[in-house]
Amino acid sequence: MIGSFSPFQSDLLHFAVMDKDQIYTDSMANIANFSFDARVADVFTDMIERSVPGYRSIITMIETLTEHYAQPGSRLYDLGSSLGASTLSMRRGITAKDCTIISVDNSEAMVKRCRKVMDRDLHDTPVEVICSDIRNVEITDASVVVLNFTLQFIPPEERFQLLEKISAGMRPGGVLILSEKVIFEDQHLDELLFDIHHDFKRAHGYSDLEISQKRSALENVLIPETIPTHRNRLLKAGFTSVDVWFQCFNFMSMLAIK
């Protein structure tokens, strides 16, 4: 039934238990740009749960959205899949027959761990885990596509082309689930939610040094945009209905219907 979750289903992120994130604990003279390397893969589950408010809720609801939108004989894509939390959620939500999930990430360390997670999962929907840049992956016959905090790492000038390709490869009635960190046009609101996000991190055990150093590492790598920018670009890319379905502070998720 749509909207019903077992305790196991709501605990998807602990399918692969990882180490505690201590990457930015010690003071660094030179802070390299953030990358999804083996160090990050080792601590990713802990890192994202302590850094992204609402992440667990988004992952859990992807199951419900998949149950609603997956079409028989179609493909489902998890683009920027990291350890495969969204892939697992889609796999649990599929009730339509003869579907296949394509899970894509450009980090070899993430893909290696993702394959192990899929091997441990007992659901039988076929999953193909691919190590590739999502910009190079063909999208065909898709009914559900997930970009879960992935687009923000694509150069802004290349985002429309990617979304247009996704739209062109989707079936009518299919859905793109786009989750992103965002900024706000109202400066006061933007600063307020920025500060609240840092309070969230502190409440989850990160020190001011860790917060500052990770922010520096991400500064030229993660480029957030406003909600209207995302909405207008998705409509221009060929989606017919676009709106926010989830938001927590400066993190949101949108549904874009083909």
C-alpha positions as CSV (number, residue, x, y, z in Angstrom):
1,M,0.0,0.0,0.0
2,I,1.3,3.5,-0.9
3,G,2.5,5.3,2.2
4,S,3.0,2.3,4.4
5,F,6.5,1.7,5.7
6,S,8.0,-1.1,7.7
7,P,10.8,-0.3,10.2
8,F,13.2,-2.1,7.9
9,Q,12.2,-0.1,4.9
10,S,12.6,3.2,6.8
11,D,16.1,2.1,7.8
12,L,17.5,1.8,4.2
13,L,20.6,3.9,4.9
14,H,22.0,1.4,7.4
15,F,22.1,-1.4,4.8
16,A,25.8,-0.6,4.7
17,V,27.2,0.6,8.0
18,M,30.0,3.0,7.5
19,D,32.6,4.7,9.7
20,K,32.1,8.1,11.4
21,D,33.0,11.1,9.3
22,Q,36.2,12.6,10.7
23,I,37.6,13.8,7.4
24,Y,37.8,17.5,8.4
25,T,38.4,17.0,12.1
26,D,42.0,18.2,12.1
27,S,43.1,21.6,10.9
28,M,44.4,21.6,7.3
29,A,46.9,24.0,5.9
30,N,45.6,23.4,2.3
31,I,42.1,22.3,1.7
32,A,41.6,20.4,-1.5
33,N,38.3,20.5,-3.5
34,F,35.8,18.0,-2.2
35,S,35.6,14.7,-4.2
36,F,33.8,11.5,-3.8
37,D,36.9,9.4,-3.2
38,A,37.5,6.3,-1.1
39,R,37.7,8.4,2.1
40,V,34.3,9.8,1.5
41,A,32.8,6.5,0.4
42,D,34.0,5.0,3.7
43,V,32.0,7.6,5.8
44,F,29.3,8.6,3.3
45,T,26.3,7.3,5.2
46,D,27.4,9.1,8.4
47,M,28.4,12.2,6.5
48,I,25.1,12.7,4.6
49,E,22.8,11.9,7.5
50,R,24.6,14.5,9.7
51,S,24.9,17.1,6.9
52,V,21.6,17.0,4.9
53,P,18.4,17.6,6.9
54,G,15.5,15.5,5.7
55,Y,17.7,13.1,3.7
56,R,16.3,10.0,5.3
57,S,12.7,11.2,4.6
58,I,13.5,11.8,1.0
59,I,15.0,8.4,0.6
60,T,12.0,6.7,2.2
61,M,9.5,8.6,0.1
62,I,11.3,7.6,-3.1
63,E,9.9,4.2,-2.5
64,T,6.3,5.6,-2.4
65,L,6.9,7.7,-5.5
66,T,8.3,4.7,-7.4
67,E,5.3,2.6,-6.5
68,H,3.1,5.3,-7.9
69,Y,5.1,6.2,-11.1
70,A,7.0,3.1,-12.2
71,Q,5.5,1.7,-15.5
72,P,5.6,-1.9,-16.6
73,G,8.6,-2.8,-18.8
74,S,10.3,0.6,-18.2
75,R,13.7,1.6,-16.9
76,L,14.4,3.5,-13.7
77,Y,17.6,5.5,-13.3
78,D,19.5,6.6,-10.1
79,L,21.9,9.2,-11.4
80,G,24.7,9.9,-9.0
81,S,23.8,6.9,-6.9
82,S,26.7,6.9,-4.4
83,L,26.1,3.9,-2.2
84,G,22.7,3.1,-3.7
85,A,20.2,4.3,-1.1
86,S,17.8,5.7,-3.7
87,T,18.3,2.5,-5.8
88,L,17.3,0.4,-2.9
89,S,14.3,2.6,-2.2
90,M,13.2,2.3,-5.9
91,R,13.7,-1.4,-5.8
92,R,11.4,-1.8,-2.8
93,G,8.8,0.4,-4.4
94,I,8.5,-1.3,-7.8
95,T,5.2,-3.1,-8.2
96,A,5.1,-2.9,-12.0
97,K,6.4,-5.9,-13.9
98,D,9.6,-6.3,-16.0
99,C,11.4,-3.1,-14.8
100,T,15.1,-2.6,-14.6
101,I,17.1,-0.1,-12.5
102,I,20.2,1.6,-13.8
103,S,22.4,3.0,-11.0
104,V,25.2,5.3,-12.1
105,D,28.0,7.0,-10.3
106,N,31.4,8.3,-11.5
107,S,33.2,7.3,-8.3
108,E,34.8,3.9,-8.5
109,A,34.9,3.7,-4.7
110,M,31.2,4.4,-4.5
111,V,30.3,2.0,-7.3
112,K,32.3,-0.8,-5.6
113,R,30.5,-0.4,-2.4
114,C,27.1,0.1,-4.1
115,R,27.5,-3.3,-5.9
116,K,28.1,-5.0,-2.5
117,V,25.0,-3.4,-1.1
118,M,22.9,-4.6,-4.1
119,D,24.3,-8.1,-3.7
120,R,23.0,-8.2,-0.1
121,D,19.5,-6.9,-1.0
122,L,16.9,-9.7,-1.5
123,H,14.6,-7.9,-3.9
124,D,14.6,-9.3,-7.4
125,T,14.3,-6.3,-9.7
126,P,17.4,-6.3,-11.9
127,V,19.9,-3.6,-11.0
128,E,22.8,-2.6,-13.3
129,V,25.4,-0.6,-11.4
130,I,27.6,1.5,-13.8
131,C,30.7,3.5,-13.2
132,S,30.3,6.5,-15.5
133,D,29.8,10.2,-15.8
134,I,26.0,10.7,-15.8
135,R,26.3,13.1,-18.7
136,N,27.6,10.2,-20.8
137,V,24.8,7.8,-20.0
138,E,21.9,7.3,-22.5
139,I,18.5,7.7,-20.9
140,T,15.8,5.5,-22.7
141,D,12.3,4.3,-21.9
142,A,12.5,5.7,-18.4
143,S,9.5,6.1,-16.0
144,V,11.4,7.1,-12.9
145,V,14.6,9.1,-12.7
146,V,16.3,10.2,-9.5
147,L,18.9,13.0,-9.2
148,N,19.4,13.0,-5.5
149,F,21.8,15.9,-4.6
150,T,23.7,15.3,-7.8
151,L,22.8,18.1,-10.2
152,Q,24.5,20.6,-7.8
153,F,27.8,19.1,-8.7
154,I,27.4,19.5,-12.4
155,P,28.7,22.8,-13.9
156,P,25.7,25.2,-14.1
157,E,26.2,25.7,-17.8
158,E,25.8,22.0,-18.4
159,R,22.7,21.4,-16.3
160,F,20.0,22.2,-18.9
161,Q,21.5,19.8,-21.5
162,L,21.5,17.0,-19.0
163,L,17.9,17.7,-17.9
164,E,16.8,18.0,-21.6
165,K,18.4,14.6,-22.3
166,I,16.6,13.0,-19.3
167,S,13.3,14.5,-20.4
168,A,13.7,13.2,-24.0
169,G,14.4,9.7,-22.7
170,M,11.3,9.5,-20.4
171,R,7.9,8.0,-21.0
172,P,4.9,10.3,-20.8
173,G,3.6,10.3,-17.2
174,G,7.1,9.5,-15.9
175,V,8.7,11.4,-13.0
176,L,12.0,13.0,-12.3
177,I,12.8,13.4,-8.6
178,L,15.3,16.2,-8.2
179,S,16.8,16.9,-4.7
180,E,19.1,19.8,-4.2
181,K,20.7,22.3,-1.8
182,V,19.3,25.7,-2.7
183,I,19.8,29.4,-2.1
184,F,17.2,32.1,-1.8
185,E,16.7,35.4,-3.5
186,D,15.7,37.0,-0.2
187,Q,19.1,37.7,1.5
188,H,17.7,37.7,5.0
189,L,16.0,34.3,4.5
190,D,19.1,32.9,2.7
191,E,21.4,33.9,5.6
192,L,18.9,32.6,8.2
193,L,18.6,29.2,6.6
194,F,22.4,29.1,6.0
195,D,22.9,29.6,9.8
196,I,20.2,27.1,10.7
197,H,21.9,24.5,8.5
198,H,25.1,25.0,10.4
199,D,23.2,24.7,13.7
200,F,21.9,21.4,12.4
201,K,25.4,20.2,11.7
202,R,26.6,21.3,15.2
203,A,23.7,19.4,16.8
204,H,24.9,16.3,14.9
205,G,28.4,16.5,16.3
206,Y,30.3,18.6,13.8
207,S,32.7,21.2,15.2
208,D,33.0,24.7,13.8
209,L,36.4,23.7,12.3
210,E,34.9,20.8,10.5
211,I,32.0,22.9,9.2
212,S,34.3,25.6,8.0
213,Q,36.8,23.3,6.3
214,K,34.2,21.3,4.5
215,R,32.5,24.5,3.4
216,S,35.8,25.6,1.8
217,A,36.3,22.2,0.2
218,L,32.8,22.4,-1.4
219,E,32.9,26.1,-2.3
220,N,33.9,25.6,-6.0
221,V,32.4,22.1,-6.4
222,L,28.8,22.4,-5.1
223,I,27.0,25.3,-6.8
224,P,23.5,25.8,-5.4
225,E,20.7,27.7,-7.3
226,T,17.3,29.1,-6.4
227,I,14.0,27.1,-6.6
228,P,12.6,29.3,-9.4
229,T,15.8,28.6,-11.4
230,H,15.3,24.9,-11.1
231,R,11.6,25.0,-11.8
232,N,12.0,27.2,-14.9
233,R,14.8,25.1,-16.3
234,L,12.8,21.9,-15.9
235,L,9.8,23.3,-17.7
236,K,12.1,24.5,-20.5
237,A,13.6,21.0,-20.7
238,G,10.3,19.5,-21.5
239,F,8.6,18.6,-18.2
240,T,4.9,19.6,-18.0
241,S,4.4,19.9,-14.3
242,V,7.1,20.9,-11.7
243,D,6.9,21.7,-8.0
244,V,8.5,21.2,-4.6
245,W,7.2,18.2,-2.7
246,F,9.7,18.3,0.2
247,Q,11.7,21.0,1.9
248,C,13.8,21.2,5.1
249,F,15.7,24.5,5.6
250,N,17.8,25.1,2.4
251,F,17.4,21.5,1.1
252,M,14.5,20.6,-1.1
253,S,13.2,17.9,-3.5
254,M,11.1,18.6,-6.6
255,L,8.8,16.4,-8.8
256,A,9.0,17.0,-12.5
257,I,6.3,15.1,-14.5
258,K,6.9,14.4,-18.2
